[in-house]
Amino acid sequence: MSSFMQDFSTPTDERRIFNSKVTEREYFEQSWKRDANIARDDERAEEERRIRLNRFFKITIFILLGVLVIQIGFNFIIEPRLMINSIKIQVEEGMPLSNETIMRLAGLEGNLKYFDVDTEKAETLLSRVPLIVDAKVSKVFPNTLKIELVRRKPLGVSFFEGEYGDVPLVFDREGVVFDTGTSNLLSDLPVISGIKFPEPVPGIRLPDALIVFIQDLEQLKIDSPLLFGLISELKFVKKNTNDYEVLLYPREYRTRVRIGTRIDADLMKNILLVLDVIGDEEIAPKLEELDFRSNKIVYRIREE
């Protein structure tokens, strides 16, 4: 048993057991060749990686040069030739501005190059025009410019007491004065009185304290144009620094109505109903004012 174990303990006998046909020299030669082959494979793989990398850089440089050439050609040859030769202006009916005026207000005059037109700047310039409530300017490649405008709608008219007479000031639902009396709709608009303006120019606004009432008036016009058309005048009476009330003068009635700070279709219906009822009574010629500021209707008689 001990001699059998001794046979496996000697290095020479151990090599013979694993491969009795391979000598020690041949074993090292084969190991060297394997290492050499592995090294050559690594060098070959590294060379292939360098070749692929070089090819990638060459293709990238070629593409960048191509883009640069195209960009230069576009900037110096194509871009200068792209001119705006089709202008489409879309406006609402009744817009008093001509196409030439609109282009001038937008800062777009003369020969226009497609890429030189600044649409955001044009929109800003048009939006500053009091008559225009919304402006949209866009380009359609390669030669078209589109302008779409929405005008302000007249809601009422006020007056500025000028040196040479009263100047009508037409305003919209935002309280912006956009017309100084050239509108042909003045006779159809309710008069807003009791307001003092610093100057009679488009762009000025009604006092902020009145905007809520003006918005009510716009809603009344939308809900019931007939009731809106029965208003002749609305007079703002200042009670203190921040408070006011309104006197309403209906068309075809001599009696004024005190209504507070809000107005709607229901209130207008009640006012007209009471005026119709009183109109058939003997008190009607003496009636000076109806007060609708509370749930109880109060009337005042003219003094003799």
Secondary structure per residue as TSV (DSSP state, phi and psi in degrees):
chain	resnum	aa	ss	phi	psi
A	1	M	-	360.0	-39.7
A	2	S	H	-70.1	-36.9
A	3	S	H	-69.3	-34.0
A	4	F	H	-64.6	-41.4
A	5	M	H	-67.6	-33.3
A	6	Q	H	-65.6	-35.0
A	7	D	H	-62.5	-33.3
A	8	F	H	-84.8	-9.0
A	9	S	H	-89.5	-14.3
A	10	T	S	-88.8	134.7
A	11	P	H	-58.4	-44.0
A	12	T	H	-63.5	-46.7
A	13	D	H	-64.0	-33.3
A	14	E	H	-63.9	-43.4
A	15	R	H	-64.1	-38.1
A	16	R	H	-65.6	-35.7
A	17	I	H	-64.7	-42.4
A	18	F	H	-71.5	-41.6
A	19	N	-	-160.4	96.8
A	20	S	T	-73.5	-13.9
A	21	K	T	-91.7	-12.0
A	22	V	-	-101.5	125.4
A	23	T	-	-85.4	170.5
A	24	E	H	-65.8	-38.1
A	25	R	H	-65.6	-44.5
A	26	E	H	-64.0	-35.3
A	27	Y	H	-62.4	-44.0
A	28	F	H	-70.5	-35.3
A	29	E	H	-63.2	-43.5
A	30	Q	H	-64.5	-40.0
A	31	S	H	-63.0	-41.4
A	32	W	H	-64.2	-43.2
A	33	K	H	-62.2	-40.7
A	34	R	H	-62.0	-43.4
A	35	D	H	-63.3	-39.4
A	36	A	H	-65.3	-41.8
A	37	N	H	-63.6	-41.6
A	38	I	H	-62.3	-42.1
A	39	A	H	-63.6	-43.3
A	40	R	H	-63.6	-39.2
A	41	D	H	-63.5	-39.5
A	42	D	H	-64.9	-42.7
A	43	E	H	-63.7	-40.7
A	44	R	H	-64.3	-41.9
A	45	A	H	-65.3	-39.4
A	46	E	H	-65.3	-40.3
A	47	E	H	-63.0	-41.8
A	48	E	H	-63.4	-39.2
A	49	R	H	-63.5	-40.7
A	50	R	H	-64.3	-39.5
A	51	I	H	-65.1	-44.7
A	52	R	H	-63.7	-41.0
A	53	L	H	-63.8	-43.7
A	54	N	H	-62.5	-40.7
A	55	R	H	-63.4	-40.8
A	56	F	H	-61.6	-45.8
A	57	F	H	-64.7	-38.5
A	58	K	H	-64.2	-43.6
A	59	I	H	-64.6	-41.9
A	60	T	H	-61.8	-46.2
A	61	I	H	-62.4	-40.8
A	62	F	H	-61.7	-42.5
A	63	I	H	-65.8	-44.3
A	64	L	H	-62.7	-40.5
A	65	L	H	-63.7	-39.5
A	66	G	H	-63.0	-44.4
A	67	V	H	-61.8	-41.9
A	68	L	H	-62.2	-42.7
A	69	V	H	-64.1	-42.4
A	70	I	H	-63.7	-42.9
A	71	Q	H	-62.3	-44.3
A	72	I	H	-63.6	-43.3
A	73	G	H	-63.4	-39.3
A	74	F	I	-66.5	-44.7
A	75	N	I	-66.5	-37.8
A	76	F	I	-100.1	-16.3
A	77	I	I	-117.9	-52.1
A	78	I	I	-82.5	-49.4
A	79	E	G	-56.2	-46.4
A	80	P	G	-61.4	-21.7
A	81	R	G	-89.4	-10.4
A	82	L	-	-83.9	101.2
A	83	M	B	-112.8	149.2
A	84	I	-	-76.6	111.1
A	85	N	-	-122.1	7.1
A	86	S	E	-136.5	114.1
A	87	I	E	-118.4	121.6
A	88	K	E	-114.2	116.1
A	89	I	E	-112.6	120.7
A	90	Q	E	-114.9	117.6
A	91	V	E	-130.5	161.0
A	92	E	-	-75.6	156.2
A	93	E	T	-62.1	136.1
A	94	G	T	95.7	-0.8
A	95	M	-	-66.0	119.6
A	96	P	-	-82.5	4.8
A	97	L	-	-96.3	133.0
A	98	S	-	-77.0	165.4
A	99	N	H	-61.7	-39.0
A	100	E	H	-63.5	-40.4
A	101	T	H	-66.5	-40.6
A	102	I	H	-61.9	-43.4
A	103	M	H	-63.9	-39.8
A	104	R	H	-66.9	-43.0
A	105	L	H	-63.4	-30.3
A	106	A	T	-82.4	-3.3
A	107	G	T	73.5	26.0
A	108	L	-	-117.4	90.3
A	109	E	-	-130.7	158.5
A	110	G	S	76.1	-160.6
A	111	N	S	-77.0	124.8
A	112	L	-	-108.3	123.4
A	113	K	B	-84.2	139.7
A	114	Y	G	-54.6	-48.6
A	115	F	G	-83.8	-5.2
A	116	D	G	-90.7	-14.4
A	117	V	-	-75.9	120.8
A	118	D	-	-96.9	100.4
A	119	T	H	-67.8	-36.1
A	120	E	H	-65.3	-41.0
A	121	K	H	-65.3	-41.4
A	122	A	H	-62.5	-42.1
A	123	E	H	-62.2	-41.9
A	124	T	H	-62.0	-44.4
A	125	L	H	-64.3	-41.7
A	126	L	H	-68.8	-35.3
A	127	S	H	-68.2	-19.1
A	128	R	T	-79.7	-11.7
A	129	V	S	-75.0	121.5
A	130	P	T	-55.8	-33.0
A	131	L	T	-68.0	-23.9
A	132	I	E	-100.8	124.8
A	133	V	E	-95.0	-25.0
A	134	D	E	-151.2	136.9
A	135	A	E	-135.7	137.2
A	136	K	E	-134.0	124.5
A	137	V	E	-122.6	129.7
A	138	S	E	-144.4	159.7
A	139	K	E	-115.7	144.3
A	140	V	E	-121.1	115.3
A	141	F	T	-62.6	136.4
A	142	P	T	-108.7	-1.6
A	143	N	T	-149.7	19.6
A	144	T	E	-118.8	139.3
A	145	L	E	-120.4	131.3
A	146	K	E	-118.4	133.4
A	147	I	E	-127.1	123.9
A	148	E	E	-122.0	125.8
A	149	L	E	-125.1	141.5
A	150	V	E	-118.2	124.4
A	151	R	E	-90.7	158.6
A	152	R	-	-73.9	144.8
A	153	K	-	-99.5	132.2
A	154	P	-	-67.5	134.7
A	155	L	-	-117.3	-36.6
A	156	G	E	-160.1	173.6
A	157	V	E	-134.6	136.2
A	158	S	E	-118.8	-179.9
A	159	F	E	-135.8	143.0
A	160	F	E	-108.1	126.8
A	161	E	E	-81.4	96.5
A	162	G	E	-92.4	174.2
A	163	E	T	-64.6	-31.5
A	164	Y	T	-110.3	25.4
A	165	G	E	119.1	178.3
A	166	D	E	-77.1	136.4
A	167	V	E	-107.4	117.8
A	168	P	E	-68.0	138.0
A	169	L	E	-124.4	110.8
A	170	V	E	-91.4	131.1
A	171	F	E	-126.5	164.8
A	172	D	-	-110.9	-168.0
A	173	R	T	-67.7	-17.0
A	174	E	T	-91.6	0.6
A	175	G	-	78.2	17.2
A	176	V	B	-91.8	124.4
A	177	V	E	-78.3	118.2
A	178	F	E	-121.3	-2.8
A	179	D	E	-145.5	140.4
A	180	T	S	-110.0	44.3
A	181	G	S	101.9	5.2
A	182	T	-	-86.5	-7.7
A	183	S	-	-68.0	142.9
A	184	N	T	-88.9	9.8
A	185	L	T	-106.4	10.7
A	186	L	G	-57.9	-37.7
A	187	S	G	-68.9	-20.5
A	188	D	G	-95.3	-2.1
A	189	L	S	-100.7	142.0
A	190	P	-	-69.4	144.1
A	191	V	E	-86.1	131.8
A	192	I	E	-106.7	115.5
A	193	S	E	-118.4	174.2
A	194	G	S	85.2	11.3
A	195	I	-	-116.0	136.7
A	196	K	-	-109.0	129.0
A	197	F	-	-107.2	142.3
A	198	P	S	-68.8	-31.7
A	199	E	-	-161.0	150.6
A	200	P	-	-91.1	70.3
A	201	V	-	-127.3	145.8
A	202	P	T	-60.4	143.0
A	203	G	T	108.1	-21.7
A	204	I	-	-72.6	160.6
A	205	R	B	-123.0	155.4
A	206	L	-	-67.2	155.8
A	207	P	-	-55.6	144.0
A	208	D	G	-58.7	-31.7
A	209	A	G	-64.9	-17.7
A	210	L	G	-98.0	-6.5
A	211	I	H	-63.9	-38.3
A	212	V	H	-60.9	-44.1
A	213	F	H	-65.5	-39.3
A	214	I	H	-62.6	-37.7
A	215	Q	H	-67.5	-36.9
A	216	D	H	-60.7	-41.5
A	217	L	H	-63.6	-39.7
A	218	E	H	-63.6	-41.7
A	219	Q	H	-65.9	-37.0
A	220	L	H	-62.3	-39.8
A	221	K	H	-64.0	-36.8
A	222	I	H	-72.9	-46.2
A	223	D	H	-71.6	-39.8
A	224	S	-	-148.0	85.9
A	225	P	H	-58.1	-31.4
A	226	L	H	-65.6	-46.7
A	227	L	H	-65.3	-39.1
A	228	F	H	-59.4	-40.5
A	229	G	H	-69.6	-13.2
A	230	L	T	-87.9	1.5
A	231	I	E	-91.8	122.6
A	232	S	E	-90.3	-45.6
A	233	E	E	-151.8	146.3
A	234	L	E	-125.8	118.0
A	235	K	E	-110.0	124.5
A	236	F	E	-87.9	121.8
A	237	V	E	-109.7	117.4
A	238	K	E	-78.5	125.9
A	239	K	-	-93.1	-41.3
A	240	N	S	-153.0	-161.8
A	241	T	S	-60.6	-41.6
A	242	N	S	-117.3	4.5
A	243	D	-	-123.7	151.3
A	244	Y	E	-154.7	168.7
A	245	E	E	-140.5	168.5
A	246	V	E	-122.6	136.1
A	247	L	E	-103.6	125.4
A	248	L	E	-105.8	130.4
A	249	Y	E	-112.7	105.6
A	250	P	E	-74.3	152.2
A	251	R	T	-69.5	145.8
A	252	E	T	68.4	11.4
A	253	Y	-	-131.3	143.8
A	254	R	-	-92.5	-4.9
A	255	T	-	-95.5	129.2
A	256	R	E	-85.0	157.4
A	257	V	E	-129.1	127.4
A	258	R	E	-93.2	120.9
A	259	I	E	-121.7	0.5
A	260	G	E	85.8	-134.3
A	261	T	T	-120.8	3.7
A	262	R	-	-133.8	159.9
A	263	I	-	-149.3	143.1
A	264	D	-	-153.8	-179.5
A	265	A	H	-65.8	-39.8
A	266	D	H	-62.6	-42.7
A	267	L	H	-62.8	-43.3
A	268	M	H	-62.5	-40.8
A	269	K	H	-62.2	-43.7
A	270	N	H	-63.8	-41.7
A	271	I	H	-61.3	-47.7
A	272	L	H	-66.9	-36.2
A	273	L	H	-63.3	-46.2
A	274	V	H	-64.7	-42.2
A	275	L	H	-63.6	-37.5
A	276	D	H	-65.4	-41.5
A	277	V	H	-66.7	-46.2
A	278	I	H	-67.7	-30.0
A	279	G	H	-60.0	-22.7
A	280	D	T	-93.1	2.0
A	281	E	S	-104.7	163.7
A	282	E	T	-69.0	-21.8
A	283	I	T	-74.3	-16.7
A	284	A	G	-53.3	-47.4
A	285	P	G	-63.7	-23.4
A	286	K	G	-94.5	-8.4
A	287	L	E	-74.6	123.3
A	288	E	E	-100.9	-38.7
A	289	E	E	-154.3	142.1
A	290	L	E	-110.2	140.9
A	291	D	E	-115.5	112.4
A	292	F	-	-107.7	23.7
A	293	R	S	-77.9	-11.7
A	294	S	S	-133.6	178.9
A	295	N	S	-67.1	-25.5
A	296	K	S	-94.9	125.4
A	297	I	-	-80.7	126.4
A	298	V	E	-112.5	138.9
A	299	Y	E	-123.0	150.6
A	300	R	E	-122.6	137.7
A	301	I	E	-97.3	143.3
A	302	R	-	-65.7	141.0
A	303	E	-	-78.0	141.2
A	304	E	-	-73.3	360.0
